[in-house]
Amino acid sequence: MQLTKIQQEQAWKLRHEVMWPDEDFNYIKLKDDDSGIHLGLFKDNRLISVVSLFIDKGEAQFRKFATLKSEQGKGYGGRLLESVFEEAKLHEVKRIWCNARKNKRHFYHKFGFRETGTSFVKNGKSYVIMEKFL
C-alpha cells in the first residue's frame, strides 16, 4: 500500500470511472483542480482510491473522493481519508468539510464528521454537507 500526492490527471481517470462513468470525461474536472492537493492510494502499483483537497483561509474541502468499486469496503478509503486529515493539519486547517452523498454519510460519521443540516440534489444524487473540526 502506498499513499502519495498524485497529479490531477491521475485523479481524473479514477473519478470518471467510479463517480460519473456515463458523463463526458470533462464533467469530472474541477475549475480549481490546478490549486488542489490530489492524493492517491496505490495497491500493487495500481491507483485504487483518490481524493482532492482544497485549502482556503484555515478551512479545507475535500472533493471527488473515489475508490474503485472492487476495492470498496476494505478500509482503503478510510486510510486515504486519514491522510487528508494529516495533510490538512500540515496546513493548519481548523475545519474540514465535504459534500457527502447521503447514502455514504455513515462512512463519514465513523471519522468524526457531523451533518450540518444543509443538503442538496445534483444530477439526481442527494448530498449533505458534513464537517469536522481538527
PyMOL commands that set and color helices and strands:
alter all, ss='L'
color gray80, all
select helices_A, chain A and resi 8-18+25-28+33-35+69-71+76-90+102-109
alter helices_A, ss='H'
color red, helices_A
select strands_A, chain A and resi 2-5+37-43+46-56+59-67+95-101+114-122+125-133
alter strands_A, ss='S'
color yellow, strands_A
deselect
rebuild
show_as cartoon
